[in-house]
Amino acid sequence: MKIQRKMLVQVPAGQSKIRIDKYLVNHIENSSRTKIKNAMTDGCVEVNGKKIKANYVVQPNDLIEITLPYLPDKEDVKPENIPLDILYEDNYLMIVNKPAGMVTHPAYKNYSGTLVNALMYYMGDSAAKLPRLNGDEDEGGDERAGIVHRLDKHTSGIMVVAKDEDTQRKLSKLFSRHDIEREYHAIVWGHFKTKKGRIEKPLGRNPKDRKKFAVIENGKNAITDYEVIKEFDFTSLVSLRLHTGRTHQIRVHMSAMGHPVFGDVDYGGTEPHGIQLSSNLKHRINNLLELMPRQALHAKVLGFTHPITNKPIRFESDLPDDMKKLIKKL
């Protein structure tokens, strides 16, 4: 199976000046400006043999070489009999409680065992109607069958899945306008000086590690409200409400506040924060991290206006067993 696709694009002699991202979106099938920009950020776009910046303007006769990740077409995704925890379903959408460890859709190194594989099996003959739309990965409108938004592999909780293109398009608009109620619960390191507040820190790709995200000066606007639910010896259970939907938003914002999500291997959640370590306490923390070998983050609430019936709907799911066990130990 292909993992990447490398393409050469020759700009014609009569081409008028245009930004390269706009030009490539119009000349590469199944691409999006997000994909193109990410490829440029990752150094996967060259013009006449040289790396270029995102604001490059194409010139007549330019030779563009671009490498994009290969994602299997919906027809290539194999249905798999994977149990689904469906909280609600009608003719237009379904609400699914995704377990931790499940990838949302097929991608590099995860071509099976995903939510989309499970949906394809569950939908049976109707799976052919599941939409495939391009969109901004931060704002909804994903590319996989029926997926409107994503949860990280190791984040559990509620997701909405569209059954047709019209429903997906309307749901994507709700996400892009932030007309969605999204509440997460997380166990984070340390205690907050202010028990309730708002975090407004712009986010973008980490310049030192392109697979991660960070607070950066010229990043995209990102807003998270937090409220402490309960404090333990050296951690806190917090409620977090998203006003924007940036990739890894909660995990990065919590880390930037000095309160990384417990167990988060990417953003400092596997190291104690704000406490003096004795040998006994170090042993206890190691045991807790073994009990919770993922980020302790759960998408608990999802509410929105139904895109077809226009009626308000809201769903809530219990914390998963691993988080409940961690809280009991804490």
C-alpha positions in Angstrom: 0.0 0.0 0.0 1.3 3.5 -0.8 2.3 5.7 2.1 3.1 8.8 0.2 2.4 10.3 -3.2 5.0 12.4 -4.9 4.0 14.7 -7.7 5.6 17.1 -10.2 3.5 20.1 -11.3 4.7 22.2 -14.2 3.4 25.8 -14.2 2.5 26.8 -17.8 4.3 29.8 -19.4 1.1 31.9 -19.4 0.3 31.4 -15.7 -0.6 34.6 -13.8 0.9 35.2 -10.4 -0.9 33.3 -7.5 0.1 32.0 -4.1 1.4 28.5 -4.3 -1.1 27.0 -1.9 -4.1 28.2 -3.9 -2.4 27.1 -7.2 -1.8 23.6 -5.9 -5.2 23.1 -4.5 -6.6 23.8 -7.9 -4.2 21.4 -9.6 -4.0 18.4 -7.3 -7.0 16.1 -6.9 -8.3 15.5 -3.4 -6.0 18.1 -1.8 -6.9 21.0 0.5 -5.1 24.2 1.6 -4.5 22.6 5.0 -2.7 19.7 3.4 -0.7 21.9 1.1 0.3 24.3 4.0 1.3 21.3 6.2 3.4 19.9 3.4 5.2 23.2 3.0 5.7 23.4 6.8 7.2 19.9 6.7 9.6 20.9 3.9 7.8 18.6 1.4 7.4 21.3 -1.3 10.2 22.4 -3.6 10.1 24.8 -6.5 12.9 24.4 -9.1 14.7 22.2 -6.6 14.6 24.6 -3.7 12.5 24.7 -0.5 10.0 27.6 -0.5 8.0 29.6 2.1 4.2 29.4 2.5 3.7 32.8 0.9 5.6 31.9 -2.3 4.0 33.2 -5.5 4.3 30.8 -8.5 6.0 32.1 -11.6 5.5 31.0 -15.2 7.5 27.8 -16.0 8.1 26.9 -12.3 8.6 23.1 -11.7 6.9 22.2 -8.4 7.6 19.0 -6.6 5.3 18.1 -3.7 5.0 15.0 -1.5 1.7 14.4 0.3 0.7 11.6 2.6 -1.4 8.9 1.1 -4.8 8.2 2.7 -6.8 5.3 1.4 -10.0 6.0 -0.5 -13.2 5.1 1.2 -13.5 2.2 -1.2 -10.2 0.9 0.1 -11.3 0.9 3.8 -12.2 -2.6 4.9 -15.2 -3.1 7.1 -14.3 -4.6 10.5 -16.5 -6.1 13.1 -15.5 -3.7 15.9 -18.1 -3.0 18.7 -19.4 0.5 18.7 -20.8 2.3 21.8 -23.7 4.2 20.1 -25.4 6.8 22.4 -27.9 8.0 19.8 -28.8 7.3 16.2 -31.3 8.6 13.6 -31.5 8.7 9.8 -29.0 11.6 9.6 -26.3 11.1 12.3 -25.1 9.0 15.2 -23.4 9.9 18.4 -20.6 7.5 19.3 -18.6 7.1 22.5 -15.1 6.4 21.3 -12.8 4.3 23.5 -9.2 5.3 24.2 -6.8 3.6 21.9 -9.0 3.7 18.8 -7.8 5.9 15.9 -10.5 8.0 14.3 -9.8 7.1 10.7 -7.2 5.2 8.6 -3.8 6.8 8.2 -0.2 6.0 8.1 0.5 3.0 10.5 -3.2 2.8 11.3 -5.0 1.3 8.4 -7.3 -1.0 10.4 -9.0 -1.0 13.8 -10.2 2.6 13.4 -13.6 4.1 14.0 -14.2 4.3 10.2 -13.5 0.6 9.8 -16.1 0.0 12.5 -18.6 2.3 10.9 -18.2 0.7 7.5 -19.1 -2.7 9.0 -21.9 -1.3 11.1 -23.5 0.6 8.2 -23.4 -2.4 5.9 -24.8 -1.6 2.5 -25.6 1.9 3.6 -21.9 2.6 4.1 -21.7 3.6 0.5 -23.7 6.7 1.4 -21.2 7.9 4.0 -19.8 11.2 2.8 -16.2 12.1 1.9 -15.6 15.8 2.2 -12.4 17.9 2.3 -12.0 20.3 5.2 -9.8 22.0 7.7 -8.6 19.4 10.2 -8.8 22.0 13.0 -12.4 23.1 12.3 -14.3 20.0 11.4 -15.1 18.7 7.9 -12.8 15.8 7.9 -12.1 13.6 4.9 -13.0 10.1 6.2 -16.4 8.5 5.9 -18.9 10.5 8.0 -16.3 11.9 10.4 -16.9 15.6 11.3 -14.3 16.1 14.0 -11.5 14.1 15.6 -10.4 12.8 19.0 -6.8 11.9 19.5 -6.1 8.1 19.6 -5.6 8.1 23.4 -8.5 10.4 24.2 -11.9 8.8 24.9 -15.3 10.2 24.6 -18.2 11.5 22.5 -18.1 12.1 18.7 -20.7 12.8 16.1 -20.8 11.0 12.8 -22.8 12.2 9.7 -24.6 9.7 7.5 -24.8 11.8 4.4 -23.1 14.7 2.7 -25.7 17.3 3.5 -25.7 16.5 7.3 -21.9 16.5 7.3 -21.7 19.8 5.6 -24.1 21.4 8.0 -22.3 19.9 11.0 -19.0 21.1 9.7 -20.4 24.6 9.6 -21.5 24.4 13.2 -17.9 23.4 14.2 -16.4 26.1 12.1 -18.7 28.7 13.7 -18.0 27.2 17.1 -21.8 26.6 17.7 -21.0 23.4 19.5 -21.0 22.7 23.2 -17.9 20.6 24.0 -16.9 19.8 27.5 -14.0 17.6 28.5 -12.9 16.2 31.9 -9.2 15.7 32.6 -6.9 14.9 35.4 -3.9 17.2 35.4 -0.8 17.8 37.4 -0.8 20.3 40.3 -3.3 22.7 41.8 -4.5 25.9 40.2 -4.2 29.3 41.9 -7.4 30.4 40.2 -10.0 27.7 40.3 -11.8 29.0 37.3 -10.6 30.9 34.2 -10.0 31.2 30.5 -6.9 30.4 28.5 -6.3 32.4 25.3 -3.1 31.3 23.8 -2.5 30.9 20.0 -1.4 27.5 18.8 0.6 26.2 15.9 3.0 23.4 15.0 6.0 23.1 17.3 9.0 24.4 15.2 11.2 21.9 17.0 8.9 18.9 16.4 6.4 19.1 13.6 4.3 16.3 14.9 3.5 18.3 18.0 1.8 21.6 18.6 2.8 24.6 20.8 1.9 28.0 21.9 3.4 30.3 19.3 3.2 34.0 18.7 1.7 33.8 15.2 -0.4 30.7 15.8 -4.2 30.3 15.3 -6.5 31.7 18.0 -7.3 29.1 20.6 -9.6 29.6 23.7 -10.2 27.1 26.5 -12.3 27.6 29.7 -11.3 25.6 32.7 -12.9 24.9 36.1 -11.5 22.8 38.9 -13.9 20.1 40.0 -11.8 18.4 42.7 -8.3 18.6 44.1 -6.2 15.6 45.1 -2.8 15.5 46.8 -0.8 16.5 43.7 -3.3 16.5 40.8 -6.7 18.1 40.0 -9.8 16.9 38.2 -10.9 19.8 35.8 -13.7 20.5 33.4 -12.6 22.1 30.1 -14.8 23.8 27.6 -13.6 24.5 24.0 -14.4 27.7 22.2 -12.1 26.7 19.3 -11.1 23.3 18.0 -7.3 23.3 17.4 -5.4 20.1 17.2 -4.2 19.0 20.7 -5.7 22.3 22.1 -6.5 21.1 25.6 -3.2 19.1 26.0 -1.1 22.1 24.8 -3.0 24.7 26.9 -2.8 22.6 30.0 0.9 22.0 29.5 1.5 25.7 28.9 -0.2 26.5 32.2 2.1 24.2 34.0 -0.6 21.6 34.5 -0.1 19.0 31.8 -2.7 16.2 31.5 -1.7 13.2 33.6 -0.1 10.5 31.5 0.3 12.7 28.4 3.6 11.4 26.9 3.9 14.2 24.3 3.3 17.3 26.5 5.0 16.5 29.9 2.3 14.5 31.5 4.5 11.6 32.6 6.7 13.7 34.9 5.6 15.2 38.3 4.9 18.9 38.4 5.0 21.2 41.4 5.8 18.6 44.1 8.8 17.5 46.1 9.5 13.8 45.4 10.2 11.4 48.2 11.1 7.8 47.3 7.7 6.6 48.5 5.9 9.3 46.5 7.9 8.5 43.4 6.9 4.8 43.7 3.3 5.8 44.1 3.3 8.0 41.1 5.0 5.3 39.0 2.2 3.0 40.0 -0.4 5.5 39.0 1.2 6.1 35.6 1.2 2.4 35.0 -2.5 2.4 35.9 -3.1 5.2 33.4 -0.8 4.7 30.4 -2.5 7.4 28.3 -3.5 11.0 28.7 -6.3 11.2 31.3 -8.6 13.1 29.0 -12.3 12.4 28.1 -14.7 14.2 25.8 -17.7 14.1 28.2 -20.3 16.4 26.7 -21.4 17.2 23.2 -24.3 19.5 22.4 -25.6 21.2 19.3 -28.6 22.0 17.2 -29.6 19.1 15.0 -28.7 20.2 11.5 -31.9 18.7 10.0 -34.6 18.9 12.7 -33.2 22.1 14.2 -33.9 20.8 17.6 -31.3 21.2 20.4 -29.7 17.9 21.4 -27.1 17.2 24.1 -25.2 14.0 25.1 -23.1 13.1 28.1 -21.0 10.0 28.8 -19.5 8.6 32.0 -15.8 8.7 32.6 -14.1 5.5 31.3 -13.1 2.9 33.8 -9.4 3.7 33.7 -10.0 7.3 34.7 -12.4 6.2 37.4 -9.8 3.8 38.8 -7.2 6.6 38.7 -9.5 9.0 40.6 -10.2 6.3 43.2 -6.4 5.7 43.7 -5.8 9.5 43.9 
